[in-house]
Amino acid sequence: MKKKLSYRDKLLELAYIYNVKEIQDYTKNRKNLTTGQIELILKKNKIIIPKEFKTNFFKENFVKPVTRLKLNIKDYKEEKIKDKNRFFRRVENYKHDTSRKFNHSVNNIWKKIGSAGINLLNVLPKLGSTVINFFGNLFTDVFNSIYNQQIDQKSARNVIVAFFLIVGVTTAVYSGYNAYKKYDFISKNIEAKKPETKIKKETKKLETKVKKETKKPETKIKKETKKLEPKVKKESKKPELKVKRNNVAEVILPDLNLKTKTVIQLFKDVDYDLRTVRNEKLVKPIYFTQFPRDLDNLQSVQLKKETFIKIVLPLIVAENEKILDDREKLKTLIEKKFTTDTEKQWLRQKLLEYKVKKGDLDELIFRMDMIPVSIALAQAAKESGWGTSRFALEGNAIFGQWTWDGQGIAPLKRDGDKNHKILKFPILRASVKAYKNNLNTHKSYLKFREKRRQLRNKNKSITGLALTDTLKNYAQTGSEYTKILNQIITQNRLSDFEPVRLVNSVKQIELNS
């Protein structure tokens, strides 16, 4: 028995009979074409469609209009969601702009106060010299007038004796009053100290209990921060960097078109070494906004790879920690019976971010999870040529994500019938965030998410080598691409960075522009 072929399948058979390459390419790339698109391509290639293929009156007049209406409703919903996202982005940008303007105005005020103080210091020597000259002239005139006057000896003796008598009496009275006051104060202190001893003993007991209770969860954090305190002190003594006394645990480097030599020197100044990161499993939150443009000029391949890892590793770890924090918050909200308006707004935002429909919180927690650090580093190295590709330097595109409607960079070796671009980003961290959102939401990486959930349910560690085989759809080469990822991970020991976390006690550092 032969299967009854649909109208679309018959059109595809007709395309294969006449060897229409355009339709064959689309089917190979797993891109679904509608029947209308297939008909247009066949008509463009001057292929006559037999009348037997045509659908009946009911499909033409009822089914097709309904499907078109559904597609229009779907497009309208997606446009509304995009508008909401744009509005939230504008609000965030407005917040950032206002904070920047406020900081800029505070800096200007501080500079003006400093210049006013410097001007005042410049005026003080002149003012002092004029005061000294005035009093000097006054005293010289007084002494000259005294010297020139004739003094009676008897009156002078009486004045001197009276002066010394007054001085002696005042000193005796003042010293007696002070002695009496000190005696009274000492006696009061002795009386007051007796009842304070009991209170101190009681408070010490309470303090010891509280300290014993609170020290248990904080021991690990204190150990980590104590190790890093001397390193931070070393950083603050360097003349090339300015350390701000803010409680900010991030090192954000501005867009200064840095050279590779200055980047390597910066890593030395802040004691950023991959050996210590591998041993201590801690990395400093140094966030670069772009790669140095002369990274490819380094002759040492090993130094080039280490510099690339040092730039990208904090960005990946920071995004993973943010995702895991959101995951814990989501778990607590799921267990709650009642949620506040702010919590509901947060849930709506996360449902939009992870593209979850119908408010399905189980699907949201399934998608909201970390990406192994080794996989992210390996894919970043492969797609960006270790930070030296044109897409990475011009558009901060580390992971080579495609776009058809957004801002992007057109590949030089793109086929004539294709119109895709490589997605462009303002900073490197935005590229990392988009990459993780892509793996957590796109239907092509469903196997990746399912295997990750299986590892989490079995209480196994989520590692890169355990999940690389699920990323065959990321590139056209398929299984060859996953083999290359495994090779990059093993050769460069990227699995050592899986449990790495951010250091929370590093102060903010800015370069002199």
C-alpha positions, 0 to 999 in steps of 0.5 A, a space after each residue: 500500500 502506498 502512502 497518500 502523499 500530501 500536496 506539499 510532499 508532492 511539490 517536494 517530490 516534483 522539486 527533486 525530480 527537476 533537481 531544484 537546488 534551492 529547495 534541496 538546500 533548504 531541506 538539508 539545512 532543516 528549514 521548513 518551507 511553506 507550500 506557497 514558498 515551494 510553489 513560488 520557487 517551482 514557478 520561478 524555475 519554470 516548472 509546471 505544477 500538474 492540476 492533480 496536485 491542487 487541493 480541493 475547494 475547502 482547503 483553499 477557501 477555509 483551511 488556508 485563511 484560518 492558518 494565515 489568521 493564526 500566523 498573524 496572531 502569533 506574529 502580533 503576540 511576538 511583536 508585543 513581546 518585543 515591544 515590552 522587551 524594548 521598553 524594559 531595555 530603555 528603562 534600564 538604559 535610562 537608569 544607567 545614564 542617570 547614574 553616569 550623569 550623577 557620578 559625572 556631576 559629583 566628580 565635577 563638584 569634587 574637582 571644583 572643591 579641590 581647585 578652590 582648596 588649592 587656591 585657598 592654600 595659595 592665598 594663605 602664605 600671602 595672608 600670613 606674610 601680611 599679618 606677620 608684617 603688621 604685628 611686627 611693625 606694631 610691636 617695634 613701634 610699641 617697644 620703641 615708644 616704651 624705650 623712648 619714654 622716661 619711667 618712674 622707678 617707684 611706679 614701675 616696682 609697684 606695677 611689677 609686684 602687683 602683676 606677679 601677685 595676680 598671676 600667683 593668686 590665679 594659678 593657685 586658685 585654678 590648680 586647687 579647683 582642678 585638683 578638687 574636680 579630679 578627686 570628685 571624678 575619680 571617686 565617681 568612677 570607682 562607684 560606677 565601675 562596680 555594677 558595670 562588671 556584672 553587666 559586662 560579664 552578662 553581655 560577654 556571655 550573650 556575645 559568645 553565644 551569638 558568635 558561636 551561632 553565626 560563625 558556622 555559615 561564615 567560616 568559608 567566606 572568611 577563609 576566602 576573603 582572608 587569602 585575598 586581602 593581601 593581594 588587594 593591598 598590593 593592588 592599591 599601592 601600585 601607582 598605575 591604578 586607582 582603587 576606589 573605596 566602594 563596596 563593589 566586588 567587580 573590576 570593570 575595565 572601560 572601552 579604551 582600545 587596550 593593547 595586549 601588552 597593557 592587558 598582560 601587565 594589568 594581569 601581573 599587577 592584580 596577581 591574576 594567574 591561571 595556576 592560582 585559579 586552578 588551585 583555589 577555584 576562585 577568579 577575580 571579577 575583571 570584566 573586559 568590554 572588548 578584546 585587544 586588537 593586537 592579540 593575534 600579534 603574540 608569537 607565543 600560542 600558549 600566552 595567547 590562549 592564556 590571555 583569552 581564557 583570562 578575559 572570557 572566564 570571569 564573564 562566563 562564571 559571572 553569568 553562571 552565578 547570576 543564573 544559579 541565583 535566579 534558579 534559587 529565587 525561583 525555587 523559593 517562589 514556587 514553594 511560596 503560597 502567596 507572592 508580592 507584586 514585585 515577585 510576580 513582575 520578576 516571574 513575568 520578566 523571567 518567563 519572557 527572557 526564557 521564552 516560556 509560554 502559558 506561565 509554566 514554572 516547571 518548564 522555566 526551572 528546566 531551562 534556567 540552569 548553568 552552562 558548563 564553563 569548559 563548554 563555553 570556553 571551548 565554543 568561544 575559542 572555536 568560534 572566535 579563533 581565540 579572540 582574533 576573528 573579525 567578528 570578535 574584534 568588530 562586533 564582540 561576537 564570541 560564539 558566532 550566533 546567526 541573525 536574519 533581522 538584527 544588527 550583525 556583520 555579514 560573512 565574507 564567504 557567504 553564499 549568494 542565496 543566503 542573507 544571514 549575518 553574525 549577531 553584533 554586541 556592544 560588549 563581550 558580556 552581552 555576547 556571553 548572556 545571549 549565548 547562554 540564553 540561546 542554549 537554554 531556550 532554542 529547540 535545537 538544544 533540547 537534548 542538551 537541556 534534558 541531559 543536564 537535568 538528568 545529571 542534576 537529578 542524579 546529583 552528578 556534576 554538570 561537566 562539559 565533556 558529559 554534554 558536548 555530544 548534545 551540541 551537534 546542531 550548533 554547527 553544520 559539521 555535526 559530530 565533527 564539531 563536538 569532537 573538536 570541542 572535546 579536543 579543545 577541552 582536554 588539550 587546554 585542561 578547561 575542565 579544571 575551571 568547572 567549579 571556579 567561582 567569583 571572588 567577592 572581596 575584590 575592590 573596583 579598579 579603573 584604568 587611567 584614561 
